[in-house]
Structure formats: structure tokens, C-alpha cells
Amino acid sequence: AALFYAGITLGRLLNGFLTMRIGFLTNLRLGGLMMILGLSTLMLLPVAFAAPALFLVGFGCAPVYPMLMHRTPYSFGEQNSPYIIGLQMATAYVGPLSIPPLFGLIAGESHIHLLPVLGLALAILLIITIERREKLVAAARGKE
């Protein structure tokens, strides 16, 4: 678990520099790819690869929250930003509060090996959601 959080920490430290070079959306896509690669490694390779895989998952998660928060005024307009950011912050606390107990119930009935499968499903859902959001924002901005 410490390596997961180390990945987030290092990823957030490097995130600003990386974003200036490759841009917002590319950075988020790379983060999603790293999450998928790390979670796939957890699912498919021996336990010896768990430590670097967890670091990679954390590194991939690093840009998501700050980047989406930073993008809010562009996506939803300056006037709506305070409300949307409040919603984002509330959601950011509800997920970590609800997912672990929910997974505990699922794993209690089945097996802990479902953790990377659930993580992979959530990472894919995140990428799909981000891509969809960007298409909607681009379409709305094209109409201005």
C-alpha cells in the first residue's frame, strides 16, 4: 500500500511539469494507461511483481483528481465552477468511504483476487467518462 501512495506522491510532483509538455488530455490518457498496465500486472503476473505494479497504479492515479479539478472552469464555465468543484470534492470523499467496505463484502463472498479486476473496471470506466466529457465539452464550446 505504501508503494501505491508513493506512486501518487511522485506522480503529483511530476504532473505539473509533464502537463506543460504533453497537455491535459494526453496526461490523463497516460495516467489511465498506467493504471490499466499496473492492474493487469497484478492480475496476470506472479506476486513478485505486485510492488512495482502498485506503484504504477498509484502513479497513473496521480493526475486524475488535480487535473479534472483544474479543468473545471474550462469545462463548466467560471460561473458554475464553485458548485461543480464542491460536487467533485464531495464525490472524492464518498468513493474512498464506500468502495472499500463494498469490496470487503464482495471479497468476503468470493475472493480477494477480485481487487485488481474491480480496479481495472473502474479505471476503464474512468477513461470512458473522461473521453465522453471531453467530447461533450468540445461540442458545447463549438456552439459558442
N, CA, C and O of each residue as an XYZ file, in Angstrom:
576
protein
N       0.829     -1.192      0.000
C       0.000      0.000      0.000
C       0.871      1.253      0.000
O       0.517      2.259     -0.614
N       2.005      1.191      0.686
C       2.898      2.351      0.738
C       3.415      2.696     -0.658
O       3.577      3.870     -0.990
N       3.671      1.681     -1.470
C       4.158      1.951     -2.826
C       3.078      2.593     -3.698
O       3.384      3.407     -4.570
N       1.834      2.233     -3.466
C       0.731      2.874     -4.178
C       0.723      4.373     -3.874
O       0.641      5.198     -4.783
N       0.810      4.715     -2.588
C       0.802      6.125     -2.201
C       2.084      6.842     -2.603
O       2.060      8.039     -2.886
N       3.194      6.129     -2.631
C       4.444      6.717     -3.140
C       4.298      7.046     -4.619
O       4.789      8.076     -5.079
N       3.630      6.181     -5.359
C       3.373      6.440     -6.782
C       2.517      7.682     -6.977
O       2.786      8.494     -7.863
N       1.486      7.831     -6.150
C       0.644      9.034     -6.241
C       1.475     10.274     -5.914
O       1.391     11.285     -6.610
N       2.274     10.191     -4.857
C       3.074     11.347     -4.437
C       4.064     11.759     -5.518
O       4.126     12.931     -5.889
N       4.825     10.818     -6.016
C       5.799     11.136     -7.058
C       5.093     11.601     -8.335
O       5.548     12.529     -9.002
N       3.988     10.951     -8.663
C       3.227     11.331     -9.849
C       2.700     12.749     -9.772
O       2.715     13.475    -10.766
N       2.233     13.149     -8.600
C       1.723     14.519     -8.452
C       2.846     15.536     -8.481
O       2.661     16.654     -8.962
N       4.008     15.160     -7.972
C       5.152     16.073     -8.041
C       5.566     16.328     -9.488
O       5.916     17.450     -9.852
N       5.525     15.286    -10.303
C       5.953     15.401    -11.695
C       4.836     15.850    -12.636
O       5.096     16.262    -13.767
N       3.611     15.770    -12.168
C       2.449     16.016    -13.006
C       2.441     17.395    -13.663
O       2.155     17.503    -14.856
N       2.745     18.437    -12.917
C       2.713     19.790    -13.472
C       3.703     19.976    -14.604
O       3.385     20.581    -15.627
N       4.905     19.453    -14.416
C       5.921     19.574    -15.459
C       5.517     18.785    -16.703
O       5.695     19.243    -17.832
N       4.976     17.606    -16.475
C       4.568     16.757    -17.585
C       3.419     17.379    -18.374
O       3.403     17.329    -19.604
N       2.472     17.957    -17.667
C       1.313     18.550    -18.329
C       1.708     19.706    -19.229
O       1.121     19.893    -20.295
N       2.705     20.489    -18.805
C       3.137     21.613    -19.637
C       3.726     21.124    -20.960
O       3.698     21.849    -21.954
N       4.248     19.928    -20.978
C       4.856     19.385    -22.197
C       3.878     18.608    -23.072
O       3.912     18.729    -24.296
N       3.006     17.811    -22.453
C       2.161     16.922    -23.255
C       0.684     17.303    -23.252
O      -0.082     16.766    -24.052
N       0.270     18.201    -22.389
C      -1.115     18.637    -22.374
C      -1.996     17.845    -21.419
O      -1.638     16.764    -20.951
N      -3.154     18.421    -21.151
C      -4.107     17.891    -20.190
C      -4.618     16.493    -20.545
O      -4.478     15.551    -19.765
N      -5.202     16.379    -21.712
C      -5.856     15.127    -22.083
C      -4.859     13.990    -22.277
O      -5.137     12.857    -21.886
N      -3.714     14.271    -22.869
C      -2.689     13.237    -23.046
C      -2.187     12.752    -21.695
O      -1.948     11.559    -21.507
N      -2.027     13.678    -20.754
C      -1.589     13.300    -19.419
C      -2.601     12.375    -18.751
O      -2.219     11.374    -18.145
N      -3.872     12.699    -18.856
C      -4.908     11.836    -18.274
C      -4.951     10.469    -18.966
O      -5.126      9.443    -18.309
N      -4.791     10.462    -20.271
C      -4.787      9.188    -21.004
C      -3.603      8.318    -20.580
O      -3.750      7.111    -20.390
N      -2.435      8.935    -20.434
C      -1.261      8.182    -19.980
C      -1.472      7.650    -18.564
O      -1.084      6.524    -18.250
N      -2.089      8.464    -17.719
C      -2.395      8.000    -16.365
C      -3.318      6.797    -16.386
O      -3.102      5.828    -15.658
N      -4.341      6.857    -17.216
C      -5.256      5.720    -17.343
C      -4.556      4.486    -17.869
O      -4.809      3.374    -17.405
N      -3.678      4.679    -18.832
C      -2.909      3.552    -19.377
C      -2.016      2.925    -18.307
O      -1.892      1.703    -18.229
N      -1.396      3.772    -17.485
C      -0.553      3.245    -16.399
C      -1.378      2.478    -15.381
O      -0.947      1.437    -14.885
N      -2.567      2.989    -15.066
C      -3.440      2.262    -14.144
C      -3.791      0.885    -14.716
O      -3.710     -0.126    -14.018
N      -4.177      0.859    -15.981
C      -4.556     -0.408    -16.614
C      -3.368     -1.356    -16.670
O      -3.520     -2.548    -16.403
N      -2.197     -0.853    -17.011
C      -0.998     -1.690    -17.062
C      -0.667     -2.248    -15.681
O      -0.378     -3.437    -15.545
N      -0.707     -1.401    -14.660
C      -0.413     -1.863    -13.300
C      -1.428     -2.877    -12.801
O      -1.051     -3.882    -12.198
N      -2.701     -2.632    -13.042
C      -3.735     -3.565    -12.596
C      -3.684     -4.873    -13.378
O      -3.937     -5.940    -12.820
N      -3.360     -4.796    -14.653
C      -3.200     -6.019    -15.449
C      -2.014     -6.833    -14.938
O      -2.068     -8.062    -14.898
N      -0.947     -6.143    -14.550
C       0.220     -6.822    -13.980
C      -0.171     -7.538    -12.699
O       0.244     -8.675    -12.471
N      -0.966     -6.887    -11.860
C      -1.426     -7.530    -10.628
C      -2.248     -8.780    -10.922
O      -2.165     -9.769    -10.193
N      -3.035     -8.735    -11.982
C      -3.904     -9.861    -12.314
C      -3.147    -11.022    -12.962
O      -3.447    -12.185    -12.693
N      -2.181    -10.716    -13.800
C      -1.608    -11.731    -14.675
C      -0.233    -12.248    -14.265
O       0.119    -13.380    -14.598
N       0.548    -11.445    -13.553
C       1.918    -11.845    -13.236
C       2.035    -12.321    -11.791
O       1.143    -12.067    -10.981
N       3.125    -13.009    -11.462
C       3.303    -13.509    -10.091
C       3.359    -12.378     -9.056
O       3.532    -11.208     -9.401
N       3.211    -12.750     -7.802
C       3.180    -11.806     -6.690
C       4.459    -10.965     -6.617
O       4.424     -9.848     -6.102
N       5.558    -11.466     -7.110
C       6.819    -10.719     -7.089
C       6.701     -9.387     -7.825
O       7.475     -8.467     -7.558
N       5.757     -9.272     -8.736
C       5.570     -8.044     -9.496
C       4.543     -7.103     -8.851
O       4.238     -6.049     -9.410
N       4.014     -7.471     -7.692
C       2.963     -6.670     -7.057
C       3.453     -5.286     -6.643
O       2.734     -4.302     -6.819
N       4.658     -5.196     -6.098
C       5.153     -3.899     -5.618
C       5.287     -2.885     -6.754
O       4.740     -1.788     -6.646
N       5.995     -3.211     -7.838
C       6.065     -2.220     -8.916
C       4.702     -1.972     -9.569
O       4.440     -0.871    -10.053
N       3.846     -2.977     -9.584
C       2.513     -2.794    -10.169
C       1.702     -1.797     -9.347
O       1.027     -0.934     -9.907
N       1.765     -1.913     -8.027
C       1.034     -0.975     -7.173
C       1.580      0.443     -7.307
O       0.816      1.408     -7.298
N       2.894      0.571     -7.430
C       3.496      1.884     -7.652
C       2.980      2.475     -8.961
O       2.637      3.656     -9.023
N       2.926      1.655     -9.998
C       2.463      2.112    -11.312
C       0.996      2.535    -11.272
O       0.615      3.527    -11.892
N       0.183      1.786    -10.548
C      -1.228      2.162    -10.409
C      -1.339      3.518     -9.719
O      -2.097      4.382    -10.160
N      -0.586      3.704     -8.641
C      -0.599      4.991     -7.945
C      -0.110      6.129     -8.826
O      -0.689      7.216     -8.825
N       0.950      5.881     -9.572
C       1.490      6.894    -10.485
C       0.453      7.266    -11.542
O       0.328      8.433    -11.916
N      -0.285      6.272    -12.018
C      -1.336      6.532    -13.002
C      -2.516      7.295    -12.421
O      -3.146      8.092    -13.115
N      -2.813      7.056    -11.159
C      -3.918      7.767    -10.495
C      -3.579      9.223    -10.207
O      -4.477     10.053    -10.067
N      -2.306      9.536    -10.118
C      -1.858     10.848     -9.657
C      -2.479     12.035    -10.395
O      -2.914     12.978     -9.734
N      -2.544     12.040    -11.715
C      -3.033     13.258    -12.369
C      -4.548     13.431    -12.357
O      -5.031     14.530    -12.633
N      -5.301     12.404    -12.053
C      -6.744     12.451    -12.273
C      -7.430     13.549    -11.458
O      -8.043     14.445    -12.039
N      -7.344     13.502    -10.167
C      -8.070     14.461     -9.327
C      -7.631     15.907     -9.575
O      -8.476     16.756     -9.857
N      -6.327     16.211     -9.476
C      -5.953     17.615     -9.694
C      -6.225     18.117    -11.112
O      -6.583     19.279    -11.301
N      -6.058     17.249    -12.102
C      -6.262     17.695    -13.483
C      -7.743     17.980    -13.761
O      -8.073     18.979    -14.401
N      -8.618     17.120    -13.289
C     -10.039     17.348    -13.514
C     -10.533     18.561    -12.731
O     -11.407     19.292    -13.197
N      -9.973     18.772    -11.540
C     -10.330     19.944    -10.747
C      -9.866     21.226    -11.460
O     -10.598     22.215    -11.518
N      -8.675     21.191    -11.986
C      -8.122     22.350    -12.697
C      -8.907     22.647    -13.978
O      -9.019     23.803    -14.385
N      -9.431     21.638    -14.589
C     -10.149     21.774    -15.868
C     -11.597     22.248    -15.691
O     -12.252     22.604    -16.671
N     -12.091     22.255    -14.471
C     -13.499     22.564    -14.213
C     -13.949     23.903    -14.786
O     -14.987     23.937    -15.447
N     -13.234     25.012    -14.575
C     -13.716     26.279    -15.154
C     -13.813     26.239    -16.677
O     -14.723     26.832    -17.256
N     -12.892     25.551    -17.320
C     -12.938     25.429    -18.781
C     -14.147     24.590    -19.207
O     -14.847     24.924    -20.163
N     -14.371     23.502    -18.481
C     -15.426     22.566    -18.875
C     -16.824     23.061    -18.561
O     -17.751     22.836    -19.339
N     -16.987     23.733    -17.426
C     -18.334     24.084    -16.973
C     -18.581     25.583    -16.871
O     -19.684     26.007    -16.526
N     -17.562     26.389    -17.167
C     -17.709     27.837    -17.089
C     -17.334     28.363    -15.717
O     -17.509     27.693    -14.700
N     -16.817     29.576    -15.716
C     -16.375     30.210    -14.469
C     -17.517     30.314    -13.450
O     -17.315     30.074    -12.260
N     -18.706     30.671    -13.919
C     -19.823     30.893    -13.011
C     -20.281     29.608    -12.317
O     -20.784     29.670    -11.194
N     -20.124     28.474    -12.943
C     -20.559     27.203    -12.367
C     -19.465     26.492    -11.576
O     -19.744     25.526    -10.867
N     -18.233     26.957    -11.688
C     -17.092     26.261    -11.094
C     -17.209     26.012     -9.595
O     -16.924     24.897     -9.156
N     -17.613     26.992     -8.786
C     -17.675     26.710     -7.345
C     -18.611     25.545     -7.005
O     -18.313     24.738     -6.125
N     -19.724     25.468     -7.699
C     -20.690     24.400     -7.423
C     -20.171     23.042     -7.892
O     -20.312     22.040     -7.192
N     -19.574     23.020     -9.072
C     -19.051     21.769     -9.626
C     -17.866     21.277     -8.788
O     -17.751     20.083     -8.512
N     -16.990     22.197     -8.387
C     -15.844     21.799     -7.571
C     -16.318     21.256     -6.228
O     -15.740     20.297     -5.714
N     -17.352     21.848     -5.656
C     -17.923     21.305     -4.420
C     -18.436     19.890     -4.613
O     -18.239     19.028     -3.757
N     -19.093     19.653     -5.736
C     -19.584     18.318     -6.064
C     -18.424     17.348     -6.267
O     -18.482     16.206     -5.812
N     -17.369     17.800     -6.952
C     -16.197     16.948     -7.162
C     -15.552     16.574     -5.834
O     -15.160     15.425     -5.628
N     -15.443     17.543     -4.938
C     -14.810     17.269     -3.645
C     -15.663     16.313     -2.813
O     -15.130     15.419     -2.156
N     -16.966     16.495     -2.837
C     -17.843     15.581     -2.104
C     -17.726     14.161     -2.648
O     -17.650     13.198     -1.886
N     -17.712     14.045     -3.966
C     -17.590     12.737     -4.599
C     -16.234     12.100     -4.298
O     -16.129     10.883     -4.146
N     -15.195     12.940     -4.214
C     -13.856     12.426     -3.918
C     -13.785     11.808     -2.525
O     -12.914     10.980     -2.260
N     -14.685     12.200     -1.638
C     -14.708     11.598     -0.302
C     -15.671     10.422     -0.226
O     -15.455      9.501      0.563
N     -16.718     10.436     -1.022
C     -17.697      9.347     -0.994
C     -17.099      8.052     -1.555
O     -17.350      6.971     -1.021
N     -16.306      8.159     -2.632
C     -15.698      6.968     -3.230
C     -14.822      6.190     -2.255
O     -15.066      5.003     -2.037
N     -13.809      6.822     -1.661
C     -12.953      6.097     -0.716
C     -13.694      5.640      0.543
O     -13.262      4.707      1.221
N     -14.793      6.293      0.843
C     -15.578      5.891      2.002
C     -16.447      4.676      1.707
O     -16.679      3.856      2.595
N     -16.925      4.549      0.487
C     -17.881      3.488      0.170
C     -17.276      2.279     -0.547
O     -17.718      1.154     -0.315
N     -16.290      2.477     -1.400
C     -15.751      1.365     -2.184
C     -15.064      0.300     -1.315
O     -15.328     -0.883     -1.529
N     -14.199      0.644     -0.348
C     -13.553     -0.416      0.443
C     -14.532     -1.323      1.197
O     -14.376     -2.542      1.141
N     -15.543     -0.775      1.907
C     -16.475     -1.710      2.547
C     -17.271     -2.541      1.542
O     -17.542     -3.719      1.775
N     -17.641     -1.921      0.428
C     -18.371     -2.661     -0.601
C     -17.516     -3.795     -1.146
O     -17.994     -4.918     -1.309
N     -16.247     -3.500     -1.428
C     -15.364     -4.553     -1.914
C     -15.147     -5.609     -0.838
O     -15.051     -6.795     -1.152
N     -15.067     -5.198      0.423
C     -14.922     -6.168      1.514
C     -16.067     -7.167      1.530
O     -15.858     -8.359      1.753
N     -17.269     -6.681      1.297
C     -18.431     -7.581      1.224
C     -18.316     -8.528      0.037
O     -18.574     -9.726      0.159
N     -17.925     -7.984     -1.110
C     -17.776     -8.808     -2.312
C     -16.666     -9.837     -2.121
O     -16.854    -11.012     -2.439
N     -15.517     -9.414     -1.606
C     -14.385    -10.327     -1.414
C     -14.702    -11.380     -0.352
O     -14.231    -12.514     -0.439
N     -15.500    -11.003      0.652
C     -15.890    -11.972      1.681
C     -16.726    -13.099      1.121
O     -16.678    -14.225      1.615
N     -17.488    -12.798      0.093
C     -18.321    -13.809     -0.545
C     -17.593    -14.555     -1.661
O     -18.008    -15.644     -2.058
N     -16.516    -13.972     -2.161
C     -15.797    -14.617     -3.257
C     -14.313    -14.712     -2.912
O     -13.918    -15.607     -2.164
N     -13.476    -13.806     -3.441
C     -12.030    -13.898     -3.215
C     -11.374    -12.535     -3.383
O     -11.854    -11.692     -4.140
N     -10.273    -12.328     -2.670
C      -9.541    -11.060     -2.712
C      -8.927    -10.809     -4.094
O      -8.606     -9.668     -4.423
N      -8.761    -11.849     -4.895
C      -8.186    -11.683     -6.233
C      -9.074    -10.850     -7.159
O      -8.669    -10.501     -8.268
N     -10.282    -10.538     -6.699
C     -11.157     -9.673     -7.488
C     -10.758     -8.203     -7.398
O     -11.247     -7.385     -8.177
N      -9.872     -7.854     -6.454
C      -9.474     -6.454     -6.291
C      -8.917     -5.842     -7.573
O      -9.387     -4.778     -7.976
N      -7.931     -6.467     -8.238
C      -7.458     -5.850     -9.480
C      -8.513     -5.844    -10.588
O      -8.499     -4.963    -11.448
N      -9.412     -6.801    -10.575
C     -10.484     -6.831    -11.583
C     -11.415     -5.636    -11.376
O     -11.782     -4.953    -12.332
N     -11.792     -5.390    -10.121
C     -12.632     -4.234     -9.816
C     -11.890     -2.942    -10.153
O     -12.469     -2.030    -10.745
N     -10.623     -2.862     -9.783
C      -9.820     -1.681    -10.105
C      -9.729     -1.448    -11.592
O      -9.828     -0.313    -12.058
N      -9.540     -2.520    -12.339
C      -9.460     -2.416    -13.799
C     -10.783     -1.924    -14.382
O     -10.798     -1.077    -15.275
N     -11.874     -2.450    -13.882
C     -13.189     -2.000    -14.355
C     -13.390     -0.515    -14.055
O     -13.900      0.223    -14.898
N     -12.992     -0.075    -12.863
C     -13.139      1.334    -12.507
C     -12.210      2.229    -13.330
O     -12.591      3.339    -13.702
N     -10.992      1.755    -13.617
C     -10.052      2.535    -14.442
C     -10.587      2.695    -15.864
O     -10.496      3.776    -16.447
N     -11.137      1.635    -16.413
C     -11.713      1.701    -17.760
C     -12.921      2.642    -17.768
O     -13.089      3.439    -18.691
N     -13.752      2.543    -16.742
C     -14.904      3.443    -16.629
C     -14.445      4.900    -16.512
O     -15.070      5.794    -17.083
N     -13.374      5.138    -15.785
C     -12.825      6.491    -15.658
C     -12.380      7.032    -17.010
O     -12.687      8.173    -17.357
N     -11.663      6.224    -17.769
C     -11.174      6.656    -19.083
C     -12.346      6.946    -20.022
O     -12.347      7.956    -20.726
N     -13.330      6.068    -20.030
C     -14.508      6.279    -20.877
C     -15.218      7.569    -20.482
O     -15.640      8.336    -21.347
N     -15.350      7.808    -19.188
C     -16.022      9.010    -18.697
C     -15.260     10.274    -19.086
O     -15.863     11.260    -19.509
N     -13.936     10.245    -18.943
C     -13.124     11.414    -19.305
C     -13.228     11.696    -20.801
O     -13.386     12.847    -21.208
N     -13.140     10.654    -21.614
C     -13.254     10.845    -23.066
C     -14.623     11.402    -23.434
O     -14.725     12.302    -24.269
N     -15.651     10.885    -22.831
C     -17.018     11.353    -23.114
C     -17.178     12.808    -22.693
O     -17.775     13.611    -23.410
N     -16.639     13.137    -21.523
C     -16.713     14.507    -21.027
C     -16.028     15.466    -21.998
O     -16.562     16.534    -22.298
N     -14.860     15.090    -22.485
C     -14.128     15.970    -23.398
C     -14.883     16.168    -24.710
O     -14.857     17.262    -25.274
N     -15.551     15.131    -25.200
C     -16.350     15.277    -26.419
C     -17.538     16.204    -26.188
O     -17.865     17.025    -27.045
N     -18.179     16.074    -25.041
C     -19.312     16.946    -24.726
C     -18.881     18.401    -24.571
O     -19.557     19.316    -25.043
N     -17.734     18.602    -23.897
C     -17.230     19.967    -23.713
C     -16.854     20.562    -25.074
O     -17.166     21.721    -25.349
N     -16.189     19.780    -25.921
C     -15.803     20.278    -27.243
C     -17.035     20.633    -28.070
O     -17.042     21.648    -28.768
N     -18.075     19.806    -27.997
C     -19.299     20.090    -28.740
C     -19.980     21.351    -28.208
O     -20.475     22.163    -28.990
N     -20.007     21.520    -26.884
C     -20.637     22.699    -26.311
C     -19.838     23.959    -26.626
O     -20.429     25.011    -26.875
N     -18.534     23.879    -26.622
C     -17.695     25.047    -26.922
C     -17.752     25.380    -28.407
O     -17.579     26.538    -28.787
N     -17.990     24.386    -29.245
C     -18.107     24.630    -30.685
C     -19.358     25.419    -31.028
O     -19.422     26.066    -32.073
N     -20.352     25.366    -30.150
C     -21.607     26.069    -30.380
C     -21.565     27.505    -29.880
O     -22.483     28.275    -30.161
N     -20.522     27.886    -29.144
C     -20.449     29.250    -28.592
C     -20.210     30.264    -29.691
O     -20.120     31.461    -29.418
